[in-house]
Amino acid sequence: MNYQQLLEQAKQFATTFFTEHPDEKLVYHNMQHTERVVTAAKEIANHYQLSDEDFFIVVAAAWFHDAGYYIQPGDHEAAGAQLAADFLQKTSVDEGTIQKVKKCILATKMPQRPETLLEKIVCDADLFHLGTEDFGKVNKLLRKEYMAFHNADIGKDEWNRKTVLFLQQHQYHTDYCRLLLSDTKQQNLEKLMHKIEAKEENASEQITEKTILTPVKDEKEQGHKNKKEKNDRPERGIETMFRITSNNQQRLSDMADSKAHIMISTNSIIISVLLSVLLRKIEDYPHLTIPSVMLLAVCVITTVFSIIATRPKIPSGTFTPEDIRQKKVNLLFFGNFYRMNLEEYTDGMLHMMNDREFLYGSLIKDVYSQGTVLGKKYRMLRISYNVFMFGMVVSVIAFVIASVYFGK
């Protein structure tokens, strides 16, 4: 089935549908919003390297997810899902795929409760803007549409409070969006909260001026106190740095393990062939003895270094109260606590979380430990690949020389 062609047909259908159903009230849930969701859905789907069928399901659901606003606003998800089903049935898409598209659309209903990865991708694409710099502009459009659609006048302050509550309750469902968008979403949330706080402070100051005068000294002390509290808060940029660094190193570790697996598998096959075929006939071809031994040695050495690169090293798995007090143990690595009971580990973690220096020190140790393990892995892998590369070249040359000069 040509899914790319089907997606183009879905795009044309959606474009025609929005064009033929104009509604001045819908300044947010319109073609522009749909295109943004489709773009986000493609980005997330490409990250997870979905199959052609799953990619089609996600993008098709994105094209139809809000079309129901123009049919049945009170239950637009169900209307959009049915519209998508009617279209897909005409294009001879199988019923299983149609049901998956419908479930992805229905999963966007608030509060979102997606179950499968495909549903999570569509839900995150629908609210992708919450974690982008376009949030403020999009949020204004949504307020304007809400007032027009419900024929109600809702003030900025009330709308901001509702939006703050929504942002606090919302969580992205895919790891990709949590990593990519959570920080910006938090910044958008803090901006709204600052606006609300500033509004409340201005109102409070106006009341205070009419009643009592606050001493300048107290204001300065309060200002110093607020600055101190802000300085004591963990920097989100630092936390983001630790998270991204840790994720990057984990991906590098997975790549190293994959490379080692390739080398082990390849050389195991070569060793099996050498032992089962060539060495059995070495008496008939004595001139190939040295090249065969050379090739066998190269494969064995390569395999050994590849195994060393992936061989785990586990510490004792225990720590003492003294280690906690002196902040010597890294409780973020399982090798330091897997033999401890839950109560001892919980006490240690609570102590670490209440001590900012201990917490960030543990994060630094964790990143450093990952880096040292990565360094060893890639150093062993480099040796393995070098031995294999140069060893294969030398062995092939030895086989050629032995066959040409000593084979007769």
Secondary structure, DSSP 8 states (H G I E B T S, - for coil): --HHHHHHHHHHHHHHHHHHS--TT-SSSSHHHHHHHHHHHHHHHHHTT--HHHHHHHHHHHHHTTGGGGT-GGGHHHHHHHHHHHHHHHTT--HHHHHHHHHHHHTTSSS----SHHHHHHHHHHTGGGGSTTHHHHHHHHHHHHHHHHT----HHHHHHHHHHHHHH---SSHHHHHHHHHHHHHHHHHHHHHHHHHHHHHHHHHHHHH----HHHHHHHHHHHHHHHHHS--HHHHHHHHHHHHHHHHHHHHHHHHHHHHHHHHHHHHHHIIIIIGGGTTT-GGGHHHHHHHHHHHHHHHHHHHHHH----------HHHHHTT---TTSGGGTTTS-HHHHHHHHHHHHT-HHHHHHHHHHHHHHHHHHHHHHHHHHHHHHHHHHHHHHHHHHHHHHHHHHH--
